[in-house]
Amino acid sequence: MYGRSFKIPQNVSVQDSKLVIPKFKEGIRLNLHRALEGEPLFATVSKSTTGK
């Protein structure tokens, strides 16, 4: 599973069901299973074996 995930240690926000990080200003679509409480401190982005 080498290279299928990376961690963003700062500058993470959620806007309109998208994860906004410095590398992807347009945002990455995400499926929130529950509401966030407070501001996220970091995020881990991973890719499944099916490409999702």
C-alpha positions in Angstrom: 0.0 0.0 0.0 3.0 2.3 -0.4 2.0 5.7 -1.8 -1.7 5.4 -1.3 -2.1 7.9 1.5 -0.7 11.1 2.8 -1.1 13.2 5.9 -1.7 17.0 5.9 -0.5 18.4 9.3 -2.0 21.9 9.0 -4.2 24.3 7.0 -7.2 21.9 6.8 -10.8 23.0 6.4 -14.2 21.6 5.4 -16.4 23.7 3.2 -19.5 22.6 1.3 -18.8 18.8 1.8 -15.3 19.3 0.5 -11.9 18.9 2.2 -9.9 22.0 1.4 -6.1 21.7 1.7 -3.2 23.8 0.3 -2.4 21.3 -2.5 -6.0 21.0 -3.7 -7.6 24.5 -3.5 -10.7 23.4 -5.3 -11.4 20.8 -2.6 -11.7 17.1 -2.4 -15.2 15.7 -2.3 -15.9 13.8 1.0 -18.6 11.9 2.6 -19.1 13.0 6.2 -20.6 10.3 8.4 -21.1 12.7 11.3 -20.9 16.4 11.9 -17.5 17.8 12.9 -17.0 19.5 16.2 -14.5 22.3 16.2 -11.8 22.8 13.6 -9.8 19.9 12.2 -6.1 19.9 13.1 -4.9 17.5 10.4 -6.2 15.1 7.8 -5.2 11.9 6.2 -6.1 11.4 2.6 -6.1 7.8 1.3 -7.0 6.0 -1.9 -8.6 2.6 -1.9 -7.5 -0.2 -4.2 -10.6 0.5 -6.3 -9.5 4.1 -6.9 -11.9 5.8 -4.6 
